[in-house]
Amino acid sequence: MDRYQTINDVLVTLFNDILDIEEKALITEEFKDISINDMHVIEAVGLREPKNMSTVAKALSVTVGTLTIAVNSLVKKGYVERVRSVEDRRVVLLSLTEKGRRAHAHHQQFHENMVRSVTGRLQNEELEVLVKALRCLEDYFRSV
């Protein structure tokens, strides 16, 4: 098989399988009540200071209306909480509850294991080539 076909096959397989693989790894008994999309909302809300809906929606490339539906569900399930801004009471901010923080840590651990699995087998020069190739792929997807 030539390089082009090999790269194509690997990319197609990765894109087709990645969400399924991630979901199987992330949705455990403790987090069985949320989807992988919910987990990505939790990740976008993050651990730092509370964020407004627009900021989180932009990070996820969704509308505020779409995010509202997901957040309503996550609030009801106890992963996210809404709080009013101290500076402007009209602004609603999102933050993670303790349960949300545990889900976030679990998701982060999956990503750390994935990166270590790849980087642990490569030499420094190979890592530089991998980073360059992934940046090119990222640039392509941002341009289409």
C-alpha positions as CSV (number, residue, x, y, z in Angstrom):
1,M,0.0,0.0,0.0
2,D,1.4,3.4,-0.9
3,R,1.8,6.2,1.7
4,Y,-1.2,8.2,0.4
5,Q,-3.5,5.2,0.8
6,T,-2.1,4.4,4.2
7,I,-2.5,8.0,5.5
8,N,-6.0,8.1,4.0
9,D,-7.0,4.8,5.7
10,V,-5.6,5.8,9.0
11,L,-7.3,9.2,9.0
12,V,-10.7,7.8,7.9
13,T,-10.5,5.0,10.5
14,L,-9.6,7.5,13.2
15,F,-12.4,9.9,12.3
16,N,-14.9,7.2,12.2
17,D,-13.9,5.6,15.4
18,I,-12.7,8.3,17.7
19,L,-16.0,9.4,19.2
20,D,-17.0,5.8,19.7
21,I,-13.7,5.0,21.3
22,E,-13.7,8.1,23.5
23,E,-17.3,7.5,24.6
24,K,-16.6,3.9,25.6
25,A,-13.6,5.0,27.6
26,L,-15.3,8.0,29.2
27,I,-18.8,6.9,30.0
28,T,-18.3,4.7,33.1
29,E,-20.7,3.6,35.7
30,E,-20.3,6.9,37.6
31,F,-20.9,9.0,34.4
32,K,-23.4,6.8,32.6
33,D,-26.1,9.5,32.7
34,I,-24.2,11.8,30.2
35,S,-23.1,11.6,26.6
36,I,-19.8,12.3,25.0
37,N,-21.3,15.7,23.9
38,D,-22.2,16.4,27.5
39,M,-18.6,15.6,28.5
40,H,-17.3,18.1,25.9
41,V,-19.7,20.8,27.4
42,I,-18.2,20.0,30.8
43,E,-14.7,20.4,29.4
44,A,-15.6,23.7,27.7
45,V,-17.1,25.1,31.0
46,G,-13.8,24.1,32.6
47,L,-12.3,24.3,36.0
48,R,-11.3,27.9,36.2
49,E,-13.5,31.0,36.6
50,P,-17.1,30.7,35.7
51,K,-17.9,31.4,32.0
52,N,-20.8,33.0,30.3
53,M,-23.0,31.0,27.8
54,S,-21.6,32.8,24.8
55,T,-18.0,32.0,25.6
56,V,-18.8,28.3,26.1
57,A,-20.9,28.2,22.9
58,K,-18.1,29.8,20.9
59,A,-15.6,27.3,22.3
60,L,-17.9,24.4,21.2
61,S,-18.9,26.0,17.9
62,V,-22.6,25.8,18.7
63,T,-25.3,28.4,19.1
64,V,-26.3,29.6,22.6
65,G,-29.7,28.0,22.0
66,T,-28.1,24.6,21.4
67,L,-25.9,25.0,24.4
68,T,-28.9,26.0,26.6
69,I,-30.5,22.6,25.9
70,A,-27.3,20.8,26.9
71,V,-26.7,22.9,30.0
72,N,-30.3,22.5,31.2
73,S,-29.8,18.7,31.2
74,L,-26.4,19.0,32.9
75,V,-27.8,21.3,35.6
76,K,-30.6,18.8,36.2
77,K,-28.1,15.9,36.5
78,G,-25.9,17.9,38.9
79,Y,-22.8,18.5,36.7
80,V,-23.1,22.2,36.0
81,E,-24.5,25.1,38.0
82,R,-25.6,28.5,36.9
83,V,-24.6,31.5,38.9
84,R,-25.3,35.2,38.5
85,S,-22.4,37.5,37.8
86,V,-21.5,39.7,40.8
87,E,-20.7,42.6,38.5
88,D,-23.8,42.4,36.3
89,R,-26.7,40.4,37.7
90,R,-28.2,40.0,34.2
91,V,-25.3,37.8,33.2
92,V,-25.5,34.1,33.9
93,L,-22.3,32.2,34.4
94,L,-21.6,28.5,34.2
95,S,-19.4,26.6,36.5
96,L,-18.9,22.9,37.4
97,T,-20.2,21.2,40.5
98,E,-18.1,18.7,42.4
99,K,-19.6,16.0,40.2
100,G,-18.8,18.0,37.1
101,R,-15.2,18.4,38.3
102,R,-14.9,14.6,38.7
103,A,-16.2,14.1,35.2
104,H,-13.8,16.8,33.9
105,A,-10.8,15.0,35.6
106,H,-11.9,11.7,34.2
107,H,-12.1,13.2,30.6
108,Q,-8.7,14.9,31.1
109,Q,-7.1,11.6,32.2
110,F,-8.4,9.9,29.0
111,H,-6.7,12.5,26.9
112,E,-3.4,12.4,28.9
113,N,-3.3,8.6,28.5
114,M,-4.0,8.9,24.8
115,V,-1.2,11.4,24.3
116,R,1.3,9.5,26.4
117,S,0.5,6.3,24.5
118,V,1.5,8.0,21.2
119,T,4.4,10.2,22.5
120,G,6.0,7.5,24.6
121,R,6.9,5.5,21.6
122,L,8.4,8.3,19.5
123,Q,11.9,9.9,19.5
124,N,12.1,13.7,19.7
125,E,12.6,14.1,15.9
126,E,9.5,12.0,15.3
127,L,7.5,14.1,17.8
128,E,8.4,17.2,15.9
129,V,7.3,15.7,12.6
130,L,4.0,14.5,14.3
131,V,3.3,17.9,15.7
132,K,4.0,19.5,12.3
133,A,1.7,17.0,10.5
134,L,-1.1,17.5,13.1
135,R,-0.8,21.3,12.7
136,C,-1.2,20.9,8.9
137,L,-4.3,18.8,9.5
138,E,-5.7,21.3,11.9
139,D,-5.1,24.1,9.4
140,Y,-6.9,22.2,6.7
141,F,-10.0,21.6,8.9
142,R,-10.0,25.3,10.0
143,S,-9.9,26.4,6.3
144,V,-12.8,24.3,5.0
